[in-house]
Amino acid sequence: SLSVLLADNADYADLKSISDKMLAQLEDERVALDDTDDMLEHALQRADALAEAGQIDEARRIWQSVVDLYAEDDLRQSHVARSRTALDAHKSK
């Protein structure tokens, strides 16, 4: 998301370059670890527990992060769908 905001803006070219490098490093590490499904499952369980405890804003941040980061990842669509369902069920008022 940050790269999209900084794209085509010469004033932020340095920041975009740093952001892109950091994202590439994170992606390399994620691929190396390849435990994304376990990480997402744990995060979603944590979000569910937060929601049950009445901490809806914190839970929504987790669900929205899953959607933002994995919406275009074909292998993670079950996690994205679960997050979207939870977001719909816990809409901000």
C-alpha positions as a Markdown table, in Angstrom:
| # | Residue | x | y | z |
|---|---|---|---|---|
| 1 | Ser | 0.0 | 0.0 | 0.0 |
| 2 | Leu | 2.8 | 2.4 | 0.8 |
| 3 | Ser | 4.4 | 1.8 | -2.5 |
| 4 | Val | 1.2 | 2.7 | -4.3 |
| 5 | Leu | 0.9 | 6.0 | -2.3 |
| 6 | Leu | 4.5 | 6.9 | -3.1 |
| 7 | Ala | 4.6 | 5.9 | -6.8 |
| 8 | Asp | 5.2 | 8.6 | -9.4 |
| 9 | Asn | 6.0 | 11.2 | -6.7 |
| 10 | Ala | 9.5 | 12.5 | -7.1 |
| 11 | Asp | 9.4 | 14.2 | -3.7 |
| 12 | Tyr | 9.2 | 10.7 | -2.1 |
| 13 | Ala | 11.4 | 8.7 | -4.5 |
| 14 | Asp | 14.0 | 7.9 | -1.8 |
| 15 | Leu | 11.3 | 6.8 | 0.7 |
| 16 | Lys | 9.7 | 4.6 | -2.0 |
| 17 | Ser | 13.1 | 3.0 | -2.8 |
| 18 | Ile | 13.6 | 2.2 | 0.8 |
| 19 | Ser | 10.1 | 0.9 | 1.2 |
| 20 | Asp | 10.4 | -1.3 | -1.9 |
| 21 | Lys | 13.7 | -2.8 | -0.7 |
| 22 | Met | 12.2 | -3.5 | 2.7 |
| 23 | Leu | 9.2 | -5.1 | 1.2 |
| 24 | Ala | 11.4 | -7.3 | -1.1 |
| 25 | Gln | 13.4 | -8.4 | 2.0 |
| 26 | Leu | 10.2 | -9.3 | 3.9 |
| 27 | Glu | 8.9 | -11.2 | 0.9 |
| 28 | Asp | 12.2 | -13.1 | 0.6 |
| 29 | Glu | 12.0 | -14.0 | 4.3 |
| 30 | Arg | 8.3 | -15.0 | 4.0 |
| 31 | Val | 9.1 | -17.3 | 1.1 |
| 32 | Ala | 12.0 | -18.8 | 3.0 |
| 33 | Leu | 10.0 | -19.5 | 6.0 |
| 34 | Asp | 6.8 | -20.5 | 4.1 |
| 35 | Asp | 4.7 | -20.8 | 7.2 |
| 36 | Thr | 2.3 | -18.1 | 6.0 |
| 37 | Asp | -0.8 | -20.3 | 6.6 |
| 38 | Asp | 0.2 | -21.0 | 10.2 |
| 39 | Met | 0.9 | -17.3 | 10.8 |
| 40 | Leu | -2.4 | -16.2 | 9.3 |
| 41 | Glu | -4.3 | -18.8 | 11.2 |
| 42 | His | -2.7 | -17.7 | 14.4 |
| 43 | Ala | -3.5 | -14.0 | 13.6 |
| 44 | Leu | -7.1 | -14.8 | 12.8 |
| 45 | Gln | -7.5 | -16.8 | 16.0 |
| 46 | Arg | -6.0 | -13.8 | 17.9 |
| 47 | Ala | -8.5 | -11.4 | 16.1 |
| 48 | Asp | -11.4 | -13.7 | 17.0 |
| 49 | Ala | -10.3 | -13.7 | 20.6 |
| 50 | Leu | -9.9 | -9.9 | 20.6 |
| 51 | Ala | -13.4 | -9.5 | 19.2 |
| 52 | Glu | -14.9 | -11.8 | 21.8 |
| 53 | Ala | -13.2 | -9.7 | 24.5 |
| 54 | Gly | -14.8 | -6.6 | 23.0 |
| 55 | Gln | -11.6 | -5.3 | 21.5 |
| 56 | Ile | -13.2 | -4.8 | 18.1 |
| 57 | Asp | -10.9 | -2.1 | 16.7 |
| 58 | Glu | -7.8 | -4.3 | 17.4 |
| 59 | Ala | -9.5 | -7.3 | 15.8 |
| 60 | Arg | -10.6 | -5.2 | 12.8 |
| 61 | Arg | -6.9 | -4.1 | 12.2 |
| 62 | Ile | -5.9 | -7.8 | 12.0 |
| 63 | Trp | -8.7 | -8.7 | 9.6 |
| 64 | Gln | -8.1 | -5.7 | 7.4 |
| 65 | Ser | -4.4 | -6.4 | 7.3 |
| 66 | Val | -5.1 | -9.9 | 6.0 |
| 67 | Val | -7.3 | -8.5 | 3.3 |
| 68 | Asp | -4.9 | -5.8 | 2.4 |
| 69 | Leu | -1.9 | -8.1 | 2.2 |
| 70 | Tyr | -3.4 | -11.3 | 0.8 |
| 71 | Ala | -6.4 | -10.3 | -1.3 |
| 72 | Glu | -4.5 | -11.1 | -4.5 |
| 73 | Asp | -2.8 | -14.3 | -3.2 |
| 74 | Asp | -4.7 | -17.2 | -4.7 |
| 75 | Leu | -3.4 | -19.5 | -2.0 |
| 76 | Arg | -4.7 | -17.4 | 0.9 |
| 77 | Gln | -8.3 | -16.8 | -0.3 |
| 78 | Ser | -9.8 | -18.8 | 2.6 |
| 79 | His | -8.1 | -16.4 | 5.1 |
| 80 | Val | -9.1 | -13.4 | 3.1 |
| 81 | Ala | -12.8 | -14.6 | 2.9 |
| 82 | Arg | -12.8 | -15.3 | 6.6 |
| 83 | Ser | -11.4 | -11.8 | 7.3 |
| 84 | Arg | -13.9 | -10.1 | 5.1 |
| 85 | Thr | -16.8 | -12.0 | 6.7 |
| 86 | Ala | -15.5 | -10.9 | 10.2 |
| 87 | Leu | -15.2 | -7.3 | 9.0 |
| 88 | Asp | -18.7 | -7.4 | 7.7 |
| 89 | Ala | -20.0 | -8.8 | 10.9 |
| 90 | His | -18.2 | -6.2 | 13.0 |
| 91 | Lys | -18.7 | -3.0 | 10.9 |
| 92 | Ser | -17.8 | 0.3 | 12.5 |
| 93 | Lys | -20.7 | 2.2 | 13.7 |
